[in-house]
């Protein structure tokens, strides 16, 4: 008989339980861990698991694709945790809790030590933790409030992971911040694409006809400050190198980014197209209409970058860069065109080469899709959750 697998959920996204958990459409925070949770929860239900999700929000209980979703006001406050405790005790055992760990999602300005203490005290349940993020970086010269935050997030991580039955990290670097006894057995599990992995060919063809000739240089992201500047230093020379080239900017923040870019480079204004708020289905159609994706990251590409995973899953040629969070595996996979370091110039040079060699682009995209299916897909995530843990020290995927 299958275990019941409840899972608490953090504010913008739900928490997940192994072979469980979905985010069940928890508004108003789309994207990120929420979408990941929803996908994994649905997949676990399809694999025969029983899944409950607890999330903050107006009181409500509903089923979505077989996942039982429970919304509790102030879930991570003492009152909310009392309600969660009451609900958990009424589920049949044995119970397994899988916490999708993102410190800022738990409230109290990312210093919710009481919630992590509550989780650590649930010794009657089997507890698993998936660390999407772990701690706030500590610096001796930082303001006192940042040092307090760094210290508090370390206490939280030790409480949550200390005696958990299984721990997962989205990138290997996060192991360094876990309790010493937990590091060696923490399992690396990449975050798969949270978008559909196929786009209807007829919809893509229709969009390409509407867009007109290119090539179209795509970018998918949220256009934060750390990414905006290097992206501009890549896009501008690429567009200037060919009057037929166009930029397709996708994701929240793309409208403001395109407006700023057009103001600084008015000669490129009519070659910038943005799509700020699209449904997941429309996003993949626009991605698939791109000839090349350019994805610079300030800390380097890694297996937690769902924007890169989205491109790989669709079989798109993609140019990105390494950084201090990049796993060594990326240098040997050949799944993306990889520039060393965060200087935009080498990345732009790689993009220029691929724009000039269509066959090389096509081969890179096909290889990316193959690697994604083999190593990073949702199916691999579910397999890991439903399988026995690997031997201590064994690297995955």
Secondary structure, DSSP 8 states (H G I E B T S, - for coil): ---EEEE---SSS----TT-------TT--SHHHHHHHHHHHHHHHTT-EEEEEEESSSEEEEETTEEEEEETTTTSHHHHHHHHHHHHTS-SSBEEEEEE-GGGGSGGG--HHHHHHHHT-TTSEEEEEES-------TTS-HHHHHHHHHHHHHHHHHHTT-SEEEESSGGGGGGS-HHHHTT-EE-----SS-S---HHHHHHHHHHH-SS-EEEEES---HHHHHHHHHHHHHHHHT-TT-EEEEESTTHHHHHHHHHHH-GGGGGGEEEE-S--HHHHHHHHHT-SEEEE--TT---TT-HHHHHHHHTT--EEEE--TT--THHHHH-SSEEESSS-HHHHHHHHHHHHT-HHHHHHHHHHHHHHIIIIISHHHHHHHHHS----TT----
